[in-house]
């Protein structure tokens, strides 16, 4: 009987041991489970006109973005009298980056006011205003600004982070400026940073257009200083003003060619060739340029 029992005990326990061994690897990769339970959602601040471009007639444009990138995308509802709306994109980081690059292309190629404008030149610039939790800004900027500099160098895009939070929220604006491909690369790197430290974003109070009781940030309301310029940076500059020019132009496009064309080349004696400015000249025009406070030192 003793021999029989010693033979039965391994027989009963043998199925348990392999099963335990097989189940262990399935529980190990917690990062995969966390990614599924907490998918990344990246939000951007857009105007009502930009929202119309992104949504398209009957929602066809945003549906195309969803189908081609595999993301979930939507725009917040219209608030009467408020110009701000929020674009939300959820999914894998690559899909999110591709979706925002498609949005950048749409905003670049679709004039907001003057439909007679020519197609944008090769290498034209536009911008995306990302909404980032205040608690995650350190992840995006990095120690001594090293991370944001690395992203800019890698992508070729320019990134401007606001110092103030949007009204009634704990979100700040990071405006990504550049060509479509540069914006795609920058958004991809930003998304990776947010995924790595997603837990820091817990408890974020999201910005809701109209919560401050005014026309919104993009209309110059409360929190307008959180965007670069009173109308949101280079998205409103004309082709003639160049990258980062005056905020009151009719279009949001600027090209490298227009920048170089606006910069006069060296002359043998520039002081002799310059004529004195006649302040009474009726053809003289003054352009007011809004400059973020953190960029004043660079100009001076």
C-alpha positions in Angstrom: 0.0 0.0 0.0 2.8 2.4 0.7 4.2 1.8 -2.7 0.8 2.5 -4.2 0.4 5.8 -2.4 3.9 7.0 -3.3 2.9 6.4 -6.9 -0.4 8.2 -6.7 0.9 11.4 -5.1 3.1 12.4 -8.1 0.3 11.4 -10.4 -2.1 13.8 -8.8 0.4 16.7 -8.5 2.0 16.5 -11.9 -0.8 18.4 -13.8 -0.6 21.2 -11.2 3.1 22.0 -11.6 3.2 22.4 -15.4 0.0 24.5 -15.3 1.6 26.9 -12.7 4.7 27.1 -14.8 2.7 28.0 -17.9 0.5 30.6 -16.2 3.5 32.6 -14.7 4.7 34.2 -18.0 1.1 35.3 -18.8 1.1 37.5 -15.6 4.6 38.8 -15.9 4.3 41.6 -18.6 2.4 44.1 -16.4 3.3 46.9 -18.8 1.1 45.4 -21.5 -1.9 45.1 -19.1 -1.3 48.7 -17.9 -1.2 49.9 -21.5 -4.6 48.3 -22.2 -6.2 49.5 -19.0 -4.7 53.0 -19.3 -4.5 53.8 -23.1 -2.8 57.1 -24.0 -5.1 60.0 -24.8 -3.5 63.1 -26.2 -5.5 66.3 -26.4 -5.0 69.4 -28.5 -6.6 72.9 -28.4 -8.2 73.9 -31.6 -10.5 76.7 -32.7 -14.1 76.2 -34.0 -13.0 76.8 -37.6 -10.1 74.3 -37.2 -12.5 71.8 -35.7 -14.7 72.1 -38.8 -11.7 71.3 -41.0 -10.7 68.3 -38.8 -14.3 66.9 -38.7 -15.1 67.5 -42.3 -18.5 67.4 -44.1 -20.7 64.9 -42.3 -17.7 63.7 -40.2 -16.0 62.1 -43.2 -12.5 63.6 -42.5 -12.2 62.6 -38.9 -13.6 59.2 -39.8 -10.9 58.8 -42.4 -8.3 59.7 -39.8 -9.7 57.0 -37.5 -9.7 54.4 -40.2 -6.2 55.0 -41.5 -4.4 55.4 -38.1 -6.4 53.0 -35.9 -7.0 55.6 -33.2 -10.1 56.9 -31.5 -10.5 60.6 -32.3 -13.2 63.2 -31.5 -13.7 66.9 -31.0 -15.5 68.4 -28.0 -19.0 69.9 -28.5 -19.6 73.5 -29.5 -20.1 75.9 -26.6 -22.1 78.9 -27.7 -20.0 82.0 -27.8 -16.7 80.1 -27.2 -14.1 79.7 -29.9 -12.1 76.9 -28.1 -12.6 73.3 -28.8 -10.6 70.2 -27.8 -9.4 67.4 -30.1 -8.8 64.1 -28.3 -6.9 61.2 -29.9 -6.5 57.8 -28.1 -4.5 54.8 -29.1 -1.0 53.5 -29.7 1.7 56.2 -29.8 2.5 55.6 -33.5 -1.1 55.9 -34.4 -1.5 59.1 -32.3 1.5 60.7 -34.0 0.3 59.8 -37.4 -3.2 61.2 -36.6 -1.8 64.5 -35.4 0.5 64.7 -38.5 -2.6 64.3 -40.6 -4.4 67.0 -38.7 -1.4 69.3 -39.2 -1.5 68.6 -43.0 -5.2 69.4 -43.1 -4.7 72.7 -41.2 -1.8 73.6 -43.4 -3.6 72.9 -46.7 -7.0 74.3 -45.8 -7.1 78.1 -45.5 -9.3 79.4 -42.7 -10.4 82.5 -44.5 -9.0 83.2 -47.9 -9.8 80.3 -50.3 -7.8 82.0 -53.1 -4.5 81.3 -51.4 -2.1 79.1 -53.4 -1.2 75.6 -52.2 1.4 75.6 -49.4 5.0 75.4 -50.6 7.3 72.5 -49.9 8.6 72.6 -46.3 5.7 74.8 -45.1 5.1 75.2 -41.4 2.1 74.9 -39.1 1.5 74.1 -35.5 -0.4 71.9 -33.0 -1.3 73.0 -29.5 -1.0 70.0 -27.3 -2.6 70.0 -23.8 -0.2 68.4 -21.3 -0.9 67.8 -17.6 1.1 70.2 -15.4 2.4 67.1 -13.5 3.8 65.6 -16.7 5.6 68.8 -18.0 8.8 67.8 -16.2 8.8 64.5 -18.1 8.4 66.4 -21.5 10.9 69.2 -20.6 13.4 67.1 -18.7 16.1 68.2 -16.3 17.5 71.6 -17.4 15.4 71.4 -20.6 17.5 68.5 -22.0 14.5 66.3 -23.0 12.6 69.0 -24.9 15.9 70.1 -26.6 16.5 66.4 -27.6 13.0 66.2 -29.1 13.5 69.4 -31.0 16.9 68.3 -32.4 15.6 64.9 -33.3 12.4 66.1 -35.0 13.4 69.5 -36.4 10.3 71.0 -34.8 10.1 74.0 -32.4 8.3 73.5 -29.1 7.0 76.3 -26.9 5.7 75.3 -23.4 3.4 77.7 -21.6 4.3 78.7 -18.0 0.7 79.1 -16.9 -2.1 76.5 -16.7 -5.3 76.9 -18.7 -8.3 78.3 -16.8 -10.1 76.0 -14.4 -7.6 73.2 -15.2 -4.2 71.7 -14.5 -3.3 71.5 -18.1 -0.7 73.6 -20.0 -0.1 74.2 -23.7 2.9 72.8 -25.5 2.8 74.2 -29.1 4.7 72.1 -31.6 5.7 74.2 -34.6 7.2 72.9 -37.9 6.7 70.9 -41.0 4.2 68.0 -41.0 6.8 65.3 -40.6 8.6 67.2 -37.9 5.4 67.5 -36.0 4.8 63.8 -36.4 8.2 62.9 -34.9 7.9 65.4 -32.1 4.4 64.2 -31.1 5.7 60.6 -31.2 8.5 61.4 -28.8 6.2 63.4 -26.5 3.7 60.5 -26.5 6.5 58.1 -25.5 7.3 60.3 -22.6 3.7 60.4 -21.4 3.4 56.6 -21.6 6.5 56.1 -19.5 5.2 58.3 -16.7 1.4 57.9 -17.2 0.9 57.5 -13.5 2.0 61.1 -12.9 -0.9 62.3 -14.9 -3.5 60.8 -12.5 -5.8 63.4 -11.1 -5.4 65.9 -13.9 -8.1 68.5 -14.2 -8.8 68.8 -17.9 -9.5 72.0 -19.6 -13.1 72.5 -20.7 -13.9 75.3 -23.2 -16.2 77.8 -21.7 -15.5 76.9 -18.1 -14.1 80.4 -17.4 -17.3 82.0 -18.6 -15.7 83.9 -21.6 -15.1 83.4 -25.3 -12.1 81.2 -24.7 -8.3 81.2 -24.7 -8.0 81.6 -28.5 -10.4 84.5 -28.5 -8.1 86.4 -26.1 -10.1 85.4 -23.0 -8.8 84.3 -19.6 -5.6 82.3 -20.0 -4.8 83.8 -23.5 -1.1 84.1 -22.3 -0.9 80.3 -22.4 -0.7 80.4 -26.2 2.0 82.0 -28.2 0.4 85.2 -29.4 -3.2 86.4 -29.1 -4.4 84.1 -31.8 -2.3 81.0 -31.2 1.1 81.4 -32.7 2.2 80.8 -36.3 -1.1 79.1 -37.2 -2.4 82.6 -37.9 0.6 84.1 -39.7 0.6 84.8 -43.4 3.1 83.3 -45.8 4.7 86.7 -46.2 5.5 87.2 -42.6 7.4 84.0 -42.3 7.8 81.5 -39.5 6.8 83.0 -36.2 5.8 86.3 -37.7 3.0 88.7 -36.7 -0.2 87.2 -35.3 -2.7 89.0 -37.4 -2.1 87.4 -40.8 -4.9 85.6 -42.7 -3.3 82.2 -42.9 -1.3 79.9 -40.7 1.3 78.9 -43.2 4.9 79.8 -43.4 7.7 78.3 -45.5 11.5 78.2 -45.3 11.6 80.0 -48.7 9.6 82.9 -47.3 11.9 83.1 -44.3 15.0 83.3 -46.5 13.3 85.7 -48.8 12.5 88.0 -45.9 16.1 88.1 -44.8 18.1 90.5 -47.0 21.5 89.2 -48.1 24.8 91.0 -47.3 25.7 94.1 -49.2 29.1 95.8 -49.7 28.0 98.7 -47.5 24.6 98.3 -46.1 24.7 101.6 -44.1 25.2 103.6 -47.3 22.4 101.8 -49.2 19.8 102.3 -46.5 17.7 105.4 -47.0 16.3 107.3 -44.0 12.8 106.3 -42.9 10.1 108.9 -43.5 7.7 108.4 -40.7 5.1 110.5 -42.5 5.1 108.2 -45.5 1.4 107.2 -46.1 2.7 103.8 -47.4 4.5 103.0 -44.2 2.9 100.2 -42.2 3.6 99.1 -38.7 3.3 95.4 -37.7 2.8 94.5 -34.1 4.4 91.2 -33.1 3.5 89.4 -29.8 6.5 87.7 -28.3 6.3 85.2 -25.4 8.0 86.5 -22.3 10.4 83.6 -22.1 11.6 84.4 -25.6 12.4 88.1 -25.1 15.9 87.3 -23.8 16.7 85.5 -27.1 15.8 88.6 -29.1 17.5 91.1 -26.9 
